[in-house]
């Protein structure tokens, strides 16, 4: 078995745990259940996951289904091996923190290459978008909570909490930039780096 499974793999296995279904049903249910908060709902990604899981023997074809004049669609079911693997992978992913580097965190490591005014403007844009996103997620949670149980929305709750925390941190950073508490001069940084390099090159080797 693979040591790593994507969220797409987990999503497919979880859906087939409910019942046998074809890819179109899977995509529709993922959208209806707001899984597009965590998955980019692209047809190719779904089919890639289905092919990977079928190759691993975690799912299997379960006949074909035709709706009206539409072409036949292959139905899939989860295998006993797939059930066991879904449980194992979920336990591991829930229990063990992963060292992941979000793109924003990576970009922040290069923030020094923007001047303070430019960085301030871009972070203000991010703050505005984060504020809009938190409102959208909160509204979606409220609406969905009227017809599905909270456990089905728990990942959206987490996403909302993370967005709120990020918004709070970004706003605090913005305040430091506005007051001048945080500032930098890239040329001075380059100069110090070159000076340190020259000093190190003159030091005798041990």
Secondary structure, DSSP 8 states (H G I E B T S, - for coil): --S---HHHHHHHHHHHH--EEHHHHHHHHHHTTGGGTS---HHHHHHHHHHHHHHTSEEEEEEE--TTS--EEEEEE-HHHHHHHHHHHHHHHHS------HHHHHHTTGGGS-HHHHHHHHHHHHHHHHHHHHHHHHHHHHHTTTS-GGGGHHHHHHHHHHHHHHHHHHHHHHHHHHTSS---HHHHHHHHHHHHHHHHHS---
